[in-house]
Amino acid sequence: MLGGLFIYNHKGEVLISRVYRDDIGRNAVDAFRVNVIHARQQVRSPVTNIARTSFFHVKRANIWVAAVTKQNVNASQVFEFLLKMLEVMGSYFGKISEENVKNNFVLIYELLDEILDFGYPQNTDPGVLKTFITQQGIKTASKEEQAQITSQVTGQIGWRREGIKYRRNELFLDVIEYVNLLMSPQGQVLSAHVAGKVVMKSYLSGMPECKFGINDKIVMDAKKGSTDESQRSGKTSIAIDDCQFHQCVKLSKFETEHSISFVPPDGEFELMRYRTTKDISLPFRVIPLVRETGRTKMEVKVVIKSNFKPSLLAQKIEVRIPTPLNTSGVQLICMKGKAKYKAAENAIVWKIKRMGGMKESQISAEIELLQTDNKKKWTRPPISMNFEVPFAPSGFKVRFLKVFESKLNYSDHDVIKWVRYIGRSGLYETRC
């Protein structure tokens, strides 16, 4: 089936070469290098035909694996084989990289002898192959693993260099949340969750240690008098389902003390990601009313209500109301903002620049339909909404942010701190 198999590095140098049939010559190696690896235009197709020779390639990191044949073979079978071969190699020596291929080239030739016979795939099961080829692969530690080992042994902080100095020490913290919602036409929440992230911009001198506190339920319940506090101020804590931290966060302290302690990288970085599904305050409620008046007419009325403090303003509001495929014309009346029917997208797009809290606005549309022979009823897609609000819908709050720098002569009070909350729509949909 296969005439040959070649493994190249990113420069086009051949690391592994195995020819199984006489119809494939050494010029095939150069043809792939020139026409695919060194091609000026970006090669999008994984299959390339050059001079009646077919090249099937997959790329892993900086390694190209190419199967060559002059026969009319089953392309999906070739790719299935290449992926299986990479899986076998990975089971022997881990990550597929240039260094690992060079360190294990004898082992790779042994494997190719077992899994291919005269170009035909034989056995690609790693468990079975390990009974024939018992040689252990040489694994090379990645840069991340080496850096981790170095920092554990020496205490070195790889993400921040020493000697950084600023005239003004400043910290900018952005809590950005994406609200995802699916609501029934009657206003029942079918599914809702918030995916959030904390983005920090650090302009601090020296090697400061920061302590960051949030209103996580575990932390708040651990504090004495938390029940009294929650009775006084309503919702004070949130239940975080799962979270991920930047490598600078000391996880041991978080597990024992539930405090987020870290030496921040210089500049902008993502401190943490989290997800929550409970007690989400939905910024908007969409109330749809769809009425079909005959076979050629439809009336749609959509009301949006803002459910947040009147002192706050929502921005970049966009409501997309789907229309049937046989729509011939639309007449629109909206109280606020601008609305337009986009035939190419089969939707009415209603845009409002700003909207205050505890307000409502509505749009009415008369849709004229073309008569069709299709008796199948139109399945209404949900109404989707985009927006941005200046608060965290999950109730996430930054309780404190402290900076400690023992070597340089500045304290926590000398640092200027800015905290901003941004709530955005993810997939915010209401069935109609």
Solvent accessible surface area in square Angstrom, and as a share of the most:
residue,aa,sasa,rsa
1,M,19,0.08
2,L,0,0.00
3,G,1,0.01
4,G,0,0.00
5,L,0,0.00
6,F,0,0.00
7,I,0,0.00
8,Y,0,0.00
9,N,1,0.00
10,H,95,0.42
11,K,119,0.51
12,G,1,0.01
13,E,89,0.40
14,V,44,0.25
15,L,33,0.16
16,I,0,0.00
17,S,30,0.19
18,R,67,0.24
19,V,64,0.37
20,Y,32,0.12
21,R,33,0.12
22,D,154,0.80
23,D,67,0.35
24,I,9,0.04
25,G,35,0.34
26,R,153,0.56
27,N,114,0.58
28,A,9,0.07
29,V,2,0.01
30,D,68,0.35
31,A,24,0.19
32,F,0,0.00
33,R,58,0.21
34,V,92,0.53
35,N,64,0.33
36,V,4,0.02
37,I,22,0.11
38,H,101,0.45
39,A,26,0.20
40,R,246,0.90
41,Q,130,0.58
42,Q,138,0.61
43,V,47,0.27
44,R,201,0.73
45,S,55,0.36
46,P,65,0.41
47,V,47,0.27
48,T,27,0.16
49,N,110,0.56
50,I,33,0.17
51,A,91,0.71
52,R,225,0.82
53,T,10,0.06
54,S,20,0.13
55,F,1,0.00
56,F,8,0.03
57,H,18,0.08
58,V,20,0.12
59,K,98,0.41
60,R,97,0.35
61,A,73,0.56
62,N,50,0.26
63,I,0,0.00
64,W,30,0.11
65,V,0,0.00
66,A,0,0.00
67,A,0,0.00
68,V,0,0.00
69,T,1,0.01
70,K,100,0.42
71,Q,79,0.35
72,N,160,0.82
73,V,29,0.17
74,N,86,0.44
75,A,41,0.32
76,S,77,0.50
77,Q,90,0.40
78,V,0,0.00
79,F,39,0.16
80,E,98,0.44
81,F,8,0.03
82,L,0,0.00
83,L,79,0.39
84,K,72,0.30
85,M,2,0.01
86,L,11,0.05
87,E,93,0.42
88,V,1,0.00
89,M,2,0.01
90,G,25,0.24
91,S,44,0.29
92,Y,12,0.04
93,F,0,0.00
94,G,28,0.27
95,K,129,0.55
96,I,20,0.10
97,S,24,0.16
98,E,30,0.14
99,E,99,0.44
100,N,3,0.02
101,V,1,0.00
102,K,107,0.45
103,N,63,0.32
104,N,5,0.03
105,F,101,0.42
106,V,82,0.47
107,L,0,0.00
108,I,1,0.01
109,Y,58,0.22
110,E,70,0.31
111,L,3,0.01
112,L,1,0.01
113,D,85,0.44
114,E,69,0.31
115,I,0,0.00
116,L,4,0.02
117,D,87,0.45
118,F,124,0.52
119,G,0,0.00
120,Y,108,0.41
121,P,42,0.27
122,Q,105,0.47
123,N,52,0.27
124,T,29,0.17
125,D,69,0.36
126,P,26,0.17
127,G,49,0.47
128,V,61,0.35
129,L,1,0.00
130,K,88,0.37
131,T,98,0.57
132,F,125,0.52
133,I,11,0.06
134,T,104,0.61
135,Q,79,0.35
136,Q,154,0.68
137,G,14,0.14
138,I,102,0.52
139,K,139,0.59
140,T,42,0.25
141,A,41,0.32
142,S,32,0.21
143,K,169,0.72
144,E,129,0.58
145,E,88,0.39
146,Q,91,0.40
147,A,58,0.45
148,Q,106,0.47
149,I,97,0.49
150,T,59,0.34
151,S,35,0.23
152,Q,133,0.59
153,V,120,0.69
154,T,92,0.53
155,G,58,0.56
156,Q,100,0.45
157,I,45,0.23
158,G,61,0.59
159,W,70,0.25
160,R,11,0.04
161,R,164,0.60
162,E,131,0.59
163,G,60,0.58
164,I,7,0.03
165,K,158,0.67
166,Y,74,0.28
167,R,248,0.91
168,R,149,0.54
169,N,18,0.09
170,E,23,0.10
171,L,0,0.00
172,F,67,0.28
173,L,1,0.00
174,D,27,0.14
175,V,0,0.00
176,I,18,0.09
177,E,0,0.00
178,Y,73,0.28
179,V,0,0.00
180,N,28,0.14
181,L,7,0.03
182,L,43,0.21
183,M,7,0.03
184,S,11,0.07
185,P,51,0.32
186,Q,148,0.66
187,G,23,0.22
188,Q,119,0.53
189,V,69,0.40
190,L,78,0.39
191,S,64,0.41
192,A,24,0.19
193,H,52,0.23
194,V,0,0.00
195,A,40,0.31
196,G,5,0.04
197,K,46,0.19
198,V,0,0.00
199,V,22,0.13
200,M,0,0.00
201,K,80,0.34
202,S,0,0.00
203,Y,71,0.27
204,L,0,0.00
205,S,8,0.05
206,G,10,0.10
207,M,54,0.24
208,P,0,0.00
209,E,48,0.22
210,C,0,0.00
211,K,57,0.24
212,F,1,0.00
213,G,4,0.04
214,I,8,0.04
215,N,6,0.03
216,D,9,0.05
217,K,96,0.41
218,I,100,0.51
219,V,16,0.09
220,M,14,0.06
221,D,88,0.46
222,A,78,0.61
223,K,96,0.41
224,K,201,0.85
225,G,41,0.39
226,S,18,0.11
227,T,93,0.54
228,D,78,0.40
229,E,66,0.30
230,S,44,0.28
231,Q,150,0.66
232,R,182,0.67
233,S,72,0.46
234,G,46,0.44
235,K,101,0.43
236,T,26,0.15
237,S,23,0.15
238,I,6,0.03
239,A,26,0.20
240,I,31,0.16
241,D,67,0.35
242,D,80,0.41
243,C,46,0.28
244,Q,125,0.56
245,F,45,0.19
246,H,47,0.21
247,Q,133,0.59
248,C,4,0.02
249,V,8,0.05
250,K,75,0.32
251,L,98,0.49
252,S,77,0.49
253,K,67,0.28
254,F,33,0.14
255,E,127,0.57
256,T,107,0.62
257,E,102,0.46
258,H,55,0.25
259,S,14,0.09
260,I,2,0.01
261,S,0,0.00
262,F,0,0.00
263,V,13,0.07
264,P,0,0.00
265,P,14,0.09
266,D,55,0.29
267,G,17,0.16
268,E,111,0.50
269,F,21,0.09
270,E,59,0.26
271,L,0,0.00
272,M,3,0.01
273,R,120,0.44
274,Y,7,0.03
275,R,94,0.34
276,T,0,0.00
277,T,53,0.31
278,K,124,0.53
279,D,110,0.57
280,I,28,0.14
281,S,56,0.36
282,L,31,0.15
283,P,0,0.00
284,F,1,0.00
285,R,73,0.27
286,V,4,0.02
287,I,53,0.27
288,P,16,0.10
289,L,108,0.54
290,V,29,0.17
291,R,135,0.49
292,E,83,0.37
293,T,51,0.30
294,G,55,0.53
295,R,164,0.60
296,T,60,0.35
297,K,82,0.35
298,M,4,0.02
299,E,53,0.24
300,V,10,0.05
301,K,77,0.33
302,V,0,0.00
303,V,20,0.11
304,I,0,0.00
305,K,76,0.32
306,S,2,0.02
307,N,69,0.35
308,F,16,0.07
309,K,139,0.59
310,P,99,0.62
311,S,100,0.65
312,L,46,0.23
313,L,90,0.45
314,A,0,0.00
315,Q,81,0.36
316,K,140,0.59
317,I,2,0.01
318,E,34,0.15
319,V,0,0.00
320,R,70,0.25
321,I,5,0.02
322,P,21,0.13
323,T,5,0.03
324,P,4,0.03
325,L,148,0.73
326,N,40,0.21
327,T,19,0.11
328,S,63,0.41
329,G,23,0.22
330,V,32,0.19
331,Q,118,0.52
332,L,52,0.26
333,I,133,0.68
334,C,39,0.23
335,M,134,0.60
336,K,91,0.38
337,G,40,0.39
338,K,168,0.71
339,A,27,0.21
340,K,134,0.57
341,Y,51,0.19
342,K,67,0.29
343,A,66,0.51
344,A,105,0.81
345,E,88,0.39
346,N,47,0.24
347,A,7,0.05
348,I,0,0.00
349,V,5,0.03
350,W,0,0.00
351,K,104,0.44
352,I,4,0.02
353,K,167,0.71
354,R,134,0.49
355,M,2,0.01
356,G,11,0.10
357,G,1,0.01
358,M,127,0.57
359,K,122,0.52
360,E,96,0.43
361,S,3,0.02
362,Q,52,0.23
363,I,3,0.01
364,S,36,0.23
365,A,6,0.04
366,E,67,0.30
367,I,1,0.00
368,E,82,0.37
369,L,23,0.11
370,L,105,0.52
371,Q,134,0.60
372,T,59,0.34
373,D,140,0.73
374,N,102,0.52
375,K,192,0.81
376,K,161,0.68
377,K,156,0.66
378,W,68,0.24
379,T,109,0.63
380,R,84,0.31
381,P,58,0.36
382,P,45,0.28
383,I,2,0.01
384,S,31,0.20
385,M,3,0.01
386,N,67,0.34
387,F,7,0.03
388,E,34,0.15
389,V,2,0.01
390,P,62,0.39
391,F,37,0.16
392,A,10,0.07
393,P,0,0.00
394,S,1,0.01
395,G,17,0.17
396,F,0,0.00
397,K,111,0.47
398,V,26,0.15
399,R,79,0.29
400,F,63,0.26
401,L,14,0.07
402,K,89,0.38
403,V,2,0.01
404,F,105,0.44
405,E,18,0.08
406,S,114,0.73
407,K,182,0.77
408,L,59,0.29
409,N,163,0.84
410,Y,28,0.10
411,S,56,0.36
412,D,36,0.19
413,H,171,0.76
414,D,82,0.43
415,V,12,0.07
416,I,63,0.32
417,K,66,0.28
418,W,134,0.47
419,V,65,0.37
420,R,139,0.51
421,Y,50,0.19
422,I,16,0.08
423,G,0,0.00
424,R,76,0.28
425,S,17,0.11
426,G,30,0.29
427,L,119,0.59
428,Y,3,0.01
429,E,36,0.16
430,T,2,0.01
431,R,116,0.42
432,C,27,0.16
